[in-house]
Amino acid sequence: MKKLVLFAAVALFSCAGLFAQEDQEPLKGKWLIGGSFGFEKDKTGSSERTDFSLLPSVGVFLENDIAVGLSAGYEQTKINSEKKEFYGVIPYARKYWFPQSKLMPFAQGDVRLGWAKDSADDTFAWGINVRPGLTYRLNESIAFDATVGRFGYDNEGEDSDNYGIGLNLNDVRLGIIIFL
């Protein structure tokens, strides 16, 4: 029992150090340059699905805990021989918690605007989503960034409504941020 209590205390104090206030510069006015990359391949029997995304991004901190920005890029979903692509922009806003710590949880709201292309036609695509995420600062200038899951709606044409809610690994975006 003593070992369990000691282990729990060490784990608690170790995690608390991640959120401790540190002597880092205020973020207000800093630029975020970076982006995200995603890749997933799933093969079940004779069905194969591949998802790919590349979204460079730029943003600015309006306050120490609020950032706004714009991602632009490309997403592709391929199921067997059918391919669907998205080209567009994604303006976003983020609310960070513990902005002076190494581990900064955030909530991101974004609007997806662009063109969806598949074998049949091209169409205007749009969506609105809220995504939870984490930023881990390696130092004053570089951080790793991840969003996991979403709550929202995407539309890629007349017969394409996509509602989503969840904290799952089907919608993960990993990225790197440089603070300027």
SULRAKA-V573590 format. One line per field, one symbol per residue. burial: + if it has 9 or more other ideal C-beta (glycine too) atoms within 8 Angstrom, else -. A space follows every 10 residues. Layout:
burial=???
This chain:
burial=---------- -------+-- ------+--+ -+-+++++-+ -------+++ +-++++++++ +--+-+++++ ++++++++-- --++++-+-+ ++++-+-++- +-++++++++ ++++++++-- --+-++++++ +++++++--- -+++++++++ +++++++--- -+-+-+---- +++++++++-
